[in-house]
Amino acid sequence: MRSGAETSEGDILSAESIAPDLEKRGDQRAPDGDPMPDGTASSDRARSTDAPDGSDVPDELSDSSSAPRPVTQLPDAVRLKIIGWAAEVLSSARPIDIPTSLARVARFAPTKRARSAGAALGQAVQNDTAFRALVAERAANATNDIGPVSAAARAYLLRSPDEQELLDAAVDTVRDNDARARVAELERTVRKLTSQSQRLTSELESARRQGAPDAQAIADTERLRQRLRDQGTRLRELQQEVDTGATLAVERITELTAELERARAETVAWRQRAKTEAVRADAAQEQVSRMREASSDRRAASDRRIELLLSALEGAATGLRREWDLLGGGDDPADVVAARLSRALPSAERTADPSRLTAWLGLPGAHLIVDGYNVTKTGYPELSLAEQRDRLIRALAALAARTSAEVTVVFDGAAVTTARPPGRGIRVLFSPPGVIADDVIRDLVRAEPAGRVLIVVSSDRQIVEAVSRDGARTAGSTVLLATSSAG
C-alpha cells in the first residue's frame, strides 16, 4: 500500500511541474500584439505588409491581360474581407456605379448585404471592372485595417504582382492562428487536469490521515490511485502535443518572416518601376497635348478659309436669286405626284417574317413606330418596367444604327415618375396623363404624309386595324424581337 501511494504522488508532482513550462511557452505564442520569439509584435508584422511610405500600389500595376482569379477560389478570410468592403462601398456609391445585380440589396445595411448577398457581391467584384475599382479605392483608404488578410485582399483588388505571395501568407497566418488557439486549448486542459490531480492528491492524503482500514476505504484508495495514474498519462500526452505544436509554430513563424521580407523587397522594386513608368506617361501626355494644340491651330486656320469661301458662295447665290427674280414656296414635284396617287395607295401589309421586316426598314425614309410595353411584356415580362424600357431602347438603338430607319417607341407614361431613358438615334415618347399609348401611335401615323413607308409593331388588334386603315404596314411584337437584339 505504501509503495503504491508513493508512485501516485510522483505522478502528481510530475503533472504539477508541467504548468510553469507551459506558461513560459504561452508567452512565446501570444496572439497578435504580444511578443514573438524574435521580440517583434505580431501586429507590427501585419502592418509591415503595407507600403513603407503608406501609399497603395498604383493602378498601373493592376493592369493585366489575364482574367481575374475567381473570388470563390480565394481563402475564406480574404473573400469575406473583400465582400465586407464591397458591402460598405454600396452605401456611398452613386446609383449609376451600382451593378444591376446589386440594385435590390443597395438599400440594406452593410452587414445585411454581406450576409444575404455575399455571392452576388463577390461576382460583381470579379466581373464588374468599375465596381471593382470602387472597392479597391475603399481598401486603399482603409489605413487602419492592417494584417496579412487585408494585405492579400488589397493585392487581389489591385491585381498586384505579389498577389499570390500575399494570399499564401494570409493562408499561413490563418493556419498559425488556428494552431495557437489549439495550443491555448491544450494548455487550459493541462491546467484543468493539474488542478484535478492536486484535488485527488489532497483527497488521498486526507484518506491516508484518517487511516480507515475498512475495505471501502481501500477500494476508494485504489480508485484514486488509478485515476491519478490515468491523469498522469493524459498529462504526458498533452505535454507532448503542446511541445510539438510549439515547435511547429516557431518554425512556421520563421518561414513567414522570411517570406514577408522577400515580398516587401519585391513590392519596393515594383513601386520604383511604377514611378518610372508614371514619369514616362506624364511626358507622353504632355507631348500629345502639344500636338493637339498645334493640330487645333491648323484646323482653325483651315476652317476660317472654308468659312470665307462659303460666305462668297452664299453672296453669289443671293445675287443670282435677286437677278433671276426666283420665287420660293410651292410643293415639291414628288409631293405633287404623291397627292395624285394618294387615293390609289395599295392596301396595308402585315408580316410575320423577320427578314421581310428588315427589308422594310431598309427602304428610303422608313419610319418604325413601336408599341413599347406590348413588345417588352411579350419578350421579357419577368423584368421590372424600368428594366424592360432600358432593354428595348438599347435594342432599338442598335437596330436604328444598322438600318438607318427613323425609330419612335411609345410607352404609357401616366404612371412613370422617373426620368425618361436616353436612346441614341431613336425617339422615346410617353403618353400624357389621361391618354394611352394607342392614341399616340394613331396620331403619329396620321401625321405622316401619304406614301411614306410606315411600319407599326404591335400585337394589339385594335392598333393594327386602326393604323392599317391609314396605310401603315404592321408586324407583331415577336417579329421585332426576332429581328432586333431585344430578343
C-alpha positions in Angstrom: 0.0 0.0 0.0 2.8 2.5 0.9 4.7 1.9 -2.4 1.6 2.4 -4.5 0.9 5.8 -2.8 4.4 7.0 -3.3 4.1 6.2 -7.1 0.9 8.2 -7.3 2.5 11.2 -5.6 5.3 11.1 -8.0 2.9 11.3 -10.9 1.2 14.2 -9.3 4.4 16.1 -8.8 5.4 15.5 -12.5 2.0 16.8 -13.6 2.4 19.9 -11.4 5.8 20.6 -12.8 4.4 20.9 -16.3 2.4 24.1 -15.7 5.3 26.6 -15.4 6.8 25.3 -18.6 3.5 25.7 -20.5 3.1 29.2 -19.2 6.6 30.1 -20.5 5.8 28.7 -23.9 2.4 30.5 -23.8 4.4 33.8 -23.6 6.1 33.0 -26.8 2.9 32.0 -28.6 0.8 35.0 -27.6 -1.9 36.3 -30.0 -1.5 39.4 -32.2 0.2 42.2 -30.4 2.1 40.0 -27.8 5.9 39.4 -28.0 7.1 36.8 -30.5 10.3 34.7 -30.3 12.3 37.3 -32.1 10.9 40.2 -29.9 8.7 41.7 -32.7 5.0 42.3 -32.1 2.7 40.3 -34.4 0.6 43.4 -35.1 3.9 45.1 -36.3 4.5 42.2 -38.6 0.9 42.5 -40.0 1.4 46.2 -40.6 4.6 45.6 -42.5 2.6 44.1 -45.4 1.6 47.7 -46.3 3.8 50.0 -48.3 6.7 51.7 -46.4 5.6 55.2 -47.4 1.9 54.5 -46.5 0.7 54.6 -50.1 -1.1 51.9 -52.0 0.1 50.0 -55.1 -0.6 52.3 -58.2 -3.3 51.5 -60.6 -0.8 50.8 -63.3 0.2 47.6 -61.5 -3.3 46.3 -61.6 -3.3 46.1 -65.4 -3.1 42.6 -66.6 -4.2 40.8 -69.7 -5.1 37.7 -67.8 -8.6 37.1 -66.3 -9.0 37.8 -62.6 -8.9 34.9 -60.2 -12.4 33.7 -59.3 -13.5 35.0 -55.9 -14.6 31.5 -54.9 -11.0 30.3 -55.2 -9.8 32.8 -52.6 -9.2 31.8 -49.0 -12.3 32.3 -46.8 -10.8 35.0 -44.7 -9.7 37.0 -47.8 -13.0 36.5 -49.6 -15.0 37.7 -46.5 -12.8 40.8 -46.2 -13.4 41.7 -49.9 -17.2 41.1 -49.5 -17.3 43.3 -46.4 -15.5 46.1 -48.3 -17.9 45.7 -51.2 -20.9 45.9 -48.9 -19.6 49.1 -47.4 -18.9 50.7 -50.8 -22.6 50.3 -51.8 -23.6 52.8 -49.1 -21.7 55.7 -50.7 -21.7 54.6 -54.4 -23.7 56.6 -57.0 -26.7 54.7 -58.5 -25.0 54.7 -61.9 -22.0 52.9 -60.4 -24.0 50.2 -58.7 -24.2 46.9 -60.8 -27.7 45.8 -61.8 -27.3 42.6 -59.8 -26.8 44.6 -56.6 -29.5 47.2 -57.1 -32.0 45.3 -54.9 -29.6 45.0 -51.9 -28.2 48.5 -52.1 -30.8 49.8 -49.6 -29.8 47.2 -47.0 -27.3 47.8 -44.2 -23.7 46.8 -45.0 -23.8 43.8 -42.6 -27.1 42.5 -44.1 -25.7 43.0 -47.6 -22.6 40.9 -46.8 -24.8 38.2 -45.2 -27.6 37.9 -47.7 -25.8 38.8 -51.0 -22.2 37.7 -50.4 -22.1 35.6 -53.6 -23.5 38.5 -55.7 -21.1 41.0 -54.2 -18.1 38.6 -54.9 -19.3 38.1 -58.6 -19.7 41.9 -59.0 -16.1 42.5 -57.7 -14.8 39.7 -60.0 -16.7 40.7 -63.3 -17.5 44.4 -63.0 -14.3 46.4 -63.5 -15.9 49.8 -62.4 -17.3 48.3 -59.2 -14.0 46.5 -58.5 -12.2 49.9 -58.8 -14.6 51.4 -56.2 -13.9 48.5 -53.8 -10.2 48.9 -54.4 -10.4 52.6 -53.6 -12.2 51.7 -50.3 -9.5 49.2 -49.5 -6.7 51.7 -50.2 -8.3 54.2 -47.8 -8.6 51.6 -45.0 -5.3 52.5 -43.5 -6.3 51.2 -40.0 -7.2 47.8 -41.4 -3.9 46.1 -41.5 -2.7 42.5 -41.4 -1.9 39.7 -43.9 -5.5 39.1 -44.7 -6.2 42.7 -45.5 -3.0 43.0 -47.5 -3.9 39.9 -49.6 -7.4 41.4 -50.2 -5.9 44.7 -51.4 -3.4 42.8 -53.7 -6.3 40.9 -55.3 -8.3 44.0 -55.9 -5.3 45.9 -57.3 -4.0 42.9 -59.3 -0.6 43.4 -57.7 2.3 41.3 -58.9 2.8 39.9 -55.4 -0.9 38.8 -55.1 -0.1 35.1 -54.9 2.6 35.6 -52.2 0.3 37.7 -50.1 -2.6 35.2 -50.5 -0.2 32.4 -49.4 0.9 34.5 -46.4 -2.7 35.1 -45.4 -3.5 31.4 -45.5 -0.4 30.6 -43.4 -1.4 33.3 -40.9 -4.9 31.9 -40.5 -3.4 28.4 -40.1 -1.0 29.6 -37.5 -3.8 31.4 -35.6 -5.7 28.1 -35.5 -2.6 26.3 -34.3 -2.2 28.9 -31.5 -5.8 28.5 -30.5 -5.3 24.7 -30.3 -2.2 25.1 -28.2 -4.0 27.5 -25.9 -6.9 25.0 -25.6 -4.4 22.2 -24.7 -2.8 24.4 -22.1 -6.2 25.1 -20.5 -6.8 21.3 -20.5 -3.4 20.7 -18.8 -4.1 23.3 -16.1 -7.5 21.7 -15.5 -6.0 18.2 -15.2 -3.3 19.6 -12.9 -6.0 21.0 -10.7 -7.8 17.7 -10.6 -4.6 15.9 -9.8 -4.0 18.2 -6.9 -7.5 17.8 -5.6 -7.2 14.0 -5.9 -3.9 14.1 -4.1 -5.5 16.1 -1.3 -8.3 13.6 -1.1 -5.8 10.8 -0.9 -3.8 12.4 1.8 -7.0 13.1 3.8 -8.0 9.5 3.5 -4.5 8.3 4.5 -4.5 10.5 7.6 -7.9 9.1 8.7 -6.3 5.6 8.5 -9.5 3.8 7.9 -8.7 0.1 7.5 -12.1 -0.9 6.1 -12.4 -2.4 2.7 -14.4 0.5 1.3 -11.5 2.9 2.1 -9.0 0.6 0.5 -11.2 0.4 -2.7 -11.5 4.1 -2.8 -7.8 4.5 -2.4 -7.2 2.1 -5.3 -9.7 4.0 -7.5 -7.9 7.3 -6.6 -4.6 5.8 -7.5 -5.9 4.5 -10.8 -7.3 7.9 -11.6 -4.0 9.5 -10.7 -2.2 7.2 -13.0 -4.7 7.9 -15.8 -4.3 11.7 -15.2 -0.5 11.4 -15.3 -0.6 9.5 -18.6 -3.0 12.1 -20.0 -0.8 14.9 -18.8 2.2 13.4 -20.5 0.4 13.0 -23.8 -0.9 16.6 -23.6 2.6 17.8 -22.8 4.0 16.0 -26.0 1.2 17.6 -28.1 2.0 21.1 -26.7 5.7 20.7 -27.3 5.1 19.5 -30.9 2.7 22.4 -31.6 5.1 24.9 -30.1 8.0 23.7 -32.3 5.9 23.7 -35.5 4.6 27.2 -34.7 8.1 28.6 -34.2 9.3 27.1 -37.4 6.3 28.4 -39.3 6.8 31.9 -37.9 10.4 31.9 -39.0 9.4 30.9 -42.6 6.7 33.5 -42.8 9.1 36.2 -41.6 11.5 35.3 -44.4 8.7 35.3 -47.0 7.4 38.6 -45.7 10.8 40.2 -46.1 11.1 38.9 -49.7 7.6 40.2 -50.5 8.5 43.6 -49.1 11.6 43.9 -51.2 9.7 42.9 -54.4 7.0 45.5 -53.5 9.6 48.3 -53.2 11.0 47.3 -56.6 7.6 47.3 -58.3 6.8 50.7 -56.8 10.0 52.1 -58.2 9.2 50.7 -61.6 5.7 52.2 -61.3 7.1 55.7 -60.5 9.4 55.4 -63.5 6.5 54.5 -65.8 4.4 57.3 -64.4 7.1 59.8 -65.3 7.2 58.5 -68.8 3.4 58.5 -69.1 3.3 62.2 -68.0 5.9 63.1 -70.6 4.0 61.3 -73.3 0.8 63.0 -72.2 2.4 66.4 -72.4 3.7 65.7 -75.9 0.3 64.6 -77.0 -1.2 67.8 -75.6 1.3 69.9 -77.6 0.5 68.0 -80.8 -3.2 68.5 -80.2 -2.8 72.3 -79.7 -0.8 72.5 -82.9 -3.4 70.5 -84.8 -6.2 72.6 -83.4 -4.4 75.8 -84.6 -4.0 74.4 -88.1 -7.7 73.2 -88.1 -8.9 76.7 -87.0 -7.0 78.4 -89.9 -8.4 75.9 -92.4 -12.0 76.3 -91.1 -11.6 80.1 -91.4 -10.7 79.7 -95.1 -13.6 77.4 -95.8 -15.9 79.8 -94.0 -14.8 82.7 -96.2 -15.3 80.6 -99.3 -18.9 79.6 -98.2 -19.7 83.3 -97.5 -18.6 84.2 -101.0 -20.8 81.4 -102.4 -23.8 82.4 -100.4 -23.4 86.0 -101.6 -23.2 84.8 -105.2 -26.3 82.6 -104.8 -28.2 85.5 -103.2 -27.2 87.7 -106.1 -28.4 85.1 -108.7 -31.8 84.7 -107.0 -32.2 88.5 -107.0 -31.1 88.8 -110.6 -33.3 85.9 -111.8 -36.3 87.0 -109.6 -36.8 83.5 -108.2 -40.0 82.9 -106.2 -39.9 80.4 -103.3 -42.7 78.2 -101.9 -44.9 75.7 -103.7 -45.0 71.9 -103.5 -42.1 69.7 -104.4 -42.6 67.6 -107.5 -42.6 64.4 -105.6 -45.3 65.8 -103.3 -47.4 66.7 -106.3 -47.2 63.1 -107.6 -47.9 61.7 -104.2 -51.0 63.8 -103.9 -52.3 62.5 -107.1 -51.6 58.9 -106.0 -53.0 59.2 -102.5 -56.3 57.8 -103.4 -54.7 54.8 -105.2 -52.5 53.6 -102.3 -52.2 49.9 -102.0 -53.8 48.1 -99.1 -51.7 47.9 -95.9 -49.5 44.9 -95.4 -48.7 42.8 -92.3 -45.8 40.3 -92.0 -44.7 37.6 -89.6 -41.3 37.2 -91.4 -38.3 38.9 -89.6 -36.4 39.1 -92.9 -39.3 41.0 -94.6 -39.4 43.4 -91.6 -35.7 44.0 -92.1 -36.2 44.7 -95.8 -39.0 47.2 -95.0 -36.7 49.1 -92.6 -34.1 49.3 -95.3 -36.4 51.3 -97.6 -35.6 55.0 -98.0 -37.3 57.2 -95.4 -38.8 54.3 -93.5 -40.3 55.2 -90.1 -40.7 52.4 -87.4 -43.2 53.0 -84.6 -43.2 50.6 -81.7 -45.8 49.9 -79.1 -43.3 49.7 -76.2 -44.9 47.8 -73.4 -46.7 45.5 -75.9 -43.2 44.3 -77.1 -41.5 44.2 -73.7 -44.3 42.3 -71.9 -44.2 39.8 -74.8 -40.4 39.3 -74.8 -39.3 39.7 -71.1 -42.3 40.1 -68.7 -40.2 39.0 -65.7 -38.2 42.3 -65.6 -39.4 45.5 -64.0 -40.9 48.2 -66.2 -37.8 50.3 -66.0 -35.6 47.4 -66.9 -38.0 46.5 -69.8 -37.8 50.0 -71.2 -34.0 50.2 -70.9 -33.5 46.8 -72.7 -35.9 47.6 -75.5 -34.4 51.1 -76.1 -30.9 49.6 -76.3 -32.1 47.0 -78.8 -33.9 49.6 -80.9 -30.9 51.9 -80.9 -28.8 49.1 -82.4 -31.5 48.4 -85.0 -31.7 52.1 -86.0 -27.9 52.2 -86.4 -28.0 49.1 -88.6 -30.9 50.1 -90.9 -30.7 53.9 -90.8 -34.5 53.9 -90.3 -36.3 56.6 -88.1 -37.4 54.8 -84.9 -40.1 56.0 -82.5 -41.1 54.0 -79.4 -44.2 54.9 -77.3 -44.9 53.9 -73.7 -47.9 54.5 -71.5 -46.5 57.4 -69.3 -49.2 58.1 -66.8 -47.5 56.0 -64.0 -43.9 56.9 -64.9 -42.2 59.1 -62.3 -38.6 58.5 -63.3 -36.5 60.4 -65.9 -37.0 59.3 -69.5 -34.3 56.8 -70.5 -31.9 58.1 -73.2 -31.8 56.4 -76.6 -29.2 57.0 -79.3 -30.8 57.7 -82.7 -34.3 56.9 -81.6 -37.3 58.9 -80.3 -38.8 57.9 -76.9 -42.3 59.1 -76.1 -44.5 58.7 -73.0 -48.3 59.3 -73.3 -49.5 62.2 -71.2 -51.9 61.6 -68.2 -55.4 60.5 -69.5 -54.0 59.4 -72.9 -53.0 55.9 -73.7 -50.1 54.9 -75.9 -52.5 53.5 -78.6 -53.9 57.0 -79.3 -50.3 58.5 -79.5 -49.4 55.8 -82.1 -52.6 56.6 -84.2 -51.7 60.3 -84.1 -48.1 59.6 -85.3 -49.4 57.5 -88.2 -52.0 60.2 -89.3 -49.4 62.9 -89.1 -47.1 61.3 -91.6 -47.5 62.2 -95.3 -49.2 59.7 -97.6 -46.8 57.4 -99.4 -44.1 57.3 -96.7 -43.1 53.8 -95.5 -44.6 53.4 -92.0 -44.1 50.2 -90.0 -46.1 49.8 -86.7 -45.0 47.0 -84.4 -47.8 45.8 -82.0 -49.8 42.7 -81.2 -52.8 44.7 -80.2 -55.6 44.1 -82.8 -57.2 47.5 -82.3 -54.0 49.3 -83.0 -53.2 47.1 -86.0 -56.7 47.6 -87.6 -56.6 51.4 -87.0 -53.1 52.1 -88.5 -53.8 49.7 -91.4 -56.7 51.8 -92.4 -54.3 54.8 -92.5 -51.9 52.9 -94.8 -49.2 51.7 -92.3 -47.5 48.4 -92.6 -47.7 46.2 -89.4 -45.8 43.4 -87.7 -46.2 41.5 -84.5 -44.1 42.0 -81.4 -42.5 38.6 -81.7 -41.3 39.6 -85.2 -39.4 42.6 -83.9 -37.9 40.6 -81.0 -36.6 38.1 -83.5 -35.3 40.9 -85.8 -33.5 43.0 -83.2 -31.1 42.2 -80.4 -34.0 42.7 -77.9 -34.9 39.0 -78.3 
